[in-house]
Amino acid sequence: MALNGKLETEIEIQAPAARFYNIFRKQIHHIPNISTDKIHGAKVHQGDWENVGSVTHWDYTIEGKKTSLKEKIEAIDDANKSITYSLSDGEISEGYKILKFTLQVIDKANGGLVKWTLQYEKLKQNIVAASPDSYMDFAAKVTKDIDAHLVKA
């Protein structure tokens, strides 16, 4: 795998796109209660939960290993239901120069489409940190947990 790259995935959801986007935009602190087997805690490190520049500390499990990271909100585009996050700290800083996720939620007739884009630049070829593919798989699984939560709510 290359030192830098870009991965994309799209996941169809049954929940309305606006409700799904609102979880990330205004209720992100609820995600540890929705995806309990993957995300174990979240707390504001700097700023608040929902504005550009805010930093949140997350505890999570990826590739069977409990770890943590800091997530900074880089950009918000409510008109296009899009948020960009940069990830750092912990094993991320040991393995990556850049690890950035962009979430976009697109309206569809029945539900929506969640598009995740992951941009990365590794510090070296063989890293101890989780792979970009694992982070993309993690995002897809959390997306499915949130969708299931919203559909049954």
Secondary structure as UniProt FT lines:
FT   STRAND          4..13
FT   HELIX           17..26
FT   HELIX           28..30
FT   HELIX           31..34
FT   TURN            36..38
FT   STRAND          39..46
FT   TURN            52..53
FT   STRAND          55..62
FT   TURN            63..64
FT   STRAND          65..77
FT   HELIX           78..80
FT   STRAND          82..88
FT   HELIX           90..95
FT   STRAND          96..107
FT   STRAND          112..122
FT   HELIX           132..152
//
